[in-house]
Amino acid sequence: MSISNLIKRILALLMLVFVNIAYADVVVIVSAKSPITSLSADQVSKIFLGKSATFPNRKPAYPIDQQIGSAVRDEFYAKVVHKDSSQLAAYWAKIIFTGEGRPPKLIVGDKAVVKTIADNPDAIGYIESSSLNHSVKAVLVP
């Protein structure tokens, strides 16, 4: 193996390591009081993009978003919705401009998200897995 091929392989390996470090371990959560036990990535994506206002059981679904630019938000939208921050901004600009909807409520930080969702069985959000506690339950681990 040539030196240049070895360097390319090492750089590729380092890039994989850094990409994994940049992401948090995200989980999608609902209140422990919610009857929802699991959701697909497609169902969650539709709720967070305003394409569905209900859970599969036809109960209202109120999505809770995290701070723009946070690692957990970036990972959630990359893994579940398959959009980066610029694509998401463009999507919501169009939806808001046409009056077809509004983005999810923004709450800053896992602790505040957990509290908000624990208190509302119709809410859904995402947090780092390390922030899970008995008041909420994971319904999707992307």
N, C-alpha and C positions, 0 to 999 in steps of 0.2 A: 504494500500500500504506500502510495506516495505521501509526502509530507502535506501537500495541499489537500488531499482527500482526508487525511487524518484531522487536519485543522477544521475542515468543513464539518466533519462528524462531531467534533468536540463542540463547535459553535452551535450546531443544531441541538445537541443535548443540553447545552446551557440555556438555550432559548426555551426549551420545554420546561426546564426547572424554573426559570423566572416567570413563565406564564402561569404555572401552577401556584407559585408563591403569591402572585398578584391577585388571585381569586380567593375569596373566602369560601367556606363550605356552606352554601346557602340551602335553606329549607323553606318550603311554603307552609304557612301555618294558619290554623283557625282556632277559635276558642275551644277549650276542653269541653265546654257546654254544647258545642255544635254537633248535630247528628252526622255531619260529613266526616267520613273516615279516610277517603282517598280521592284524588283528582288526577286527571291526565294533564300533561303539559299543554295540550291543545285547549282543554277546558280552562285552565288557569290563564293562558295567553288571551283567550277571548274575553275573560273577565277584566284583565288589566288593560286591554286595548279598547274597552267599552263596547265590544261586539256582543256581549252577553251581560245582562244585569242580574242574572240569577244563577244559583247553584243547580246541579242536576235535579235536586228535589223541588225545584221551582221556588225556593225561598230566595229573598233578595241577597245579593252578594255585593258587599261594599269593600272595594279594594283599597288597601293602604300602601302607599309608596314610600320609599326611603329617599334620603337626600341625594340630589343630583351630584354625580361625581364620586359617590361612595363605592367602595369595592363590592359590597354586597349587592347594591343596585346594579352595577355593571355586570356582575356575574349572573344575577337573576335574568336580566333582559337578554344577555347573550345566550344563556342555556335554555330558557323557557320560551321567550318571545322571539328569539333569533333576530334581534335588532341591537345596533350599537346606539350610543347616546345621540349622535347626529341624525340617524334614521328615525329614532324615537321623537326627537324634537320636530322634525319635518312632518311626521305622522300627526302629532298633536296640533301643530300649527294649522294643518289642513282641516282637521276635524273641528277645531275651535272656530276657525274662520267660516266654515260652512254651517256652523250651528248644530252639528250632528252629535255633539257630546262634549264632555270635559274630562280632563285627566284625573286619575285617582288622587285622593287626599294625600298630602305630603306630611309625614311625621318623621322627625329626625331622631335616629338612633334606635338600636334594637330594643333597649329597655322600654322606651316610650311606645314602640310598636307592639311589644308583648302586652303591655298594660292595656292599650287601646283594644286590641283584639280579644284579650281575656274578658274584657267587660262587654263585648258585643258579639254574640253568637253568629251574627250575619256578616262579620268582617273577615277579610282574608288579607294576608300580607306575607312578607318574607323576612327572614333574619339569618344571621350566622347560626349554624347548628349549635355552637357552644352557648348560645343564649336561650336555648329551649329550657322550659321549666314545666311544672305540673299544671299551670294555668292555660297552656296552649298545647296543641298537638300538631305534629307534622303530617301533612296530607300529600306532599310531593317532595321527593328528594331527587332533584334533577341530576 
